[in-house]
Amino acid sequence: MQATETPADAPSAEAFTERGDLLGSFDIDVLSDIGAHLRLRSGARLPDEFVLKIDVNRIFAARVRWRLTRSIGVYFPDRCAKKFKPEIDHRTLALLREIESLKRDLALHRAISSV
């Protein structure tokens, strides 16, 4: 995994898992002027929390995808969210719809797995 240095005061995005390990795979794509990509492959073991430093002034869009995982969230602290709140563009709306769709898929997967 590669990381790029960011200023110490750069806002951070936190990705976390409930149990510290993943069943499937988890991708975060961040589109920025310098480009960034994080992929955690199947079987990757993680601490309960890890922090990605992202300079929100350089982010154009972000996409989160997960498959067959327990529970994963991505949280942007309030100081970041304030920069994004004034306007929600079509990419953000599409992202929110995709997240809702993934939540439904995950709920369906859990229901099938518990049978």
N, C-alpha and C positions, 0 to 999 in steps of 0.2 A: 504494500500500500504506500502511495506517495502523498506527501503533504506539501503545501506551499506555505511559506512564512507569511504571516499577516501581522499588522501592528498589534501591540499588546492591548490596546484599547478597542480593537475591532469587536463588534458584537459577535456573539457565538450562537450557534444553533445546536441544540442538544438532541441526540437520538438515543432512545432508551428501549430496553426490553424488560419484560416482567421477570423472567427467570434467568436472564444472562446468557441464553443460547438461542440459536435459530434452528427451526426445522427446515425451512426452505431457503430462498434467496431474497435478498433485499437490495434494491438499487436506489440511489439518490442521484439524479442528474441536476446539476446547477449550471444554467446558461449565464455566462458572464463575459466580460470583455477579455478575461484571461483564460476562461474555460476551467471547468472542474468536473470531476466524476468520481464517485465512490461506489464500489461494488463489494458487497460482502457475500461470498459464495456459500453454497449449502454446507452445513456442518461447521460453519465458523462459530467459534465460541468468543463471547464478548463479556466484558464486565457489565454490571447492571446499567451503568451510564458511561457514555463517552461524549466528548465535546468536539465539535468541528468548528474551527474559527473561520467565519465567513464575513468578508467586508460587504455589508448590505448595500453600500453605495455602488457596488460593481455588479450586483445581481440583476439580471433582466427577467428571468423566470426560473422556476424550480419545479421539478416533477418527482414524485415519490411513488415507487411501485413495490409491492411485496407479494409473495406467493407462498402459500402453505406455511405461514409463520404463526407463532403463538400470538404475541401482541407487540406491535412496534408503533411508536409515535415519533413525530418530529415536532419540536416546539421551538418557536422563535420568541425570545424574550420581548417584553412590552416595548422596550426602547427600539427594537427592530420593527415590531408590528406597527407602531405609530407612523413609521415612514411609508408603510404600505396601505394604511387605512383610507387616506383621502379619496382614492379612486380605485375601483375594482374593474380592471379591463377584461376583455374576453378571454385572455389566457388564464387569468386568475379564476374566473368563473368556470372555465373548462377544468382547471385543476380541482376545484371544489367538487364538481360533478364526478370527476374520476375518483376522488377519495371516497365519496359516498358510494359509488359503485363497488369499489374495492371492499368497503366495509360490509356491503350486502353479500359479496362473494365470500368473504371470510366467515360471515355468520352462517351461510349455507354450507361451507366446508366443515365448520365445527359441528353443525347439526348432522351432517352425513357421517362424520367421523365418530360421533357419539352413539350411533346406532349399532 
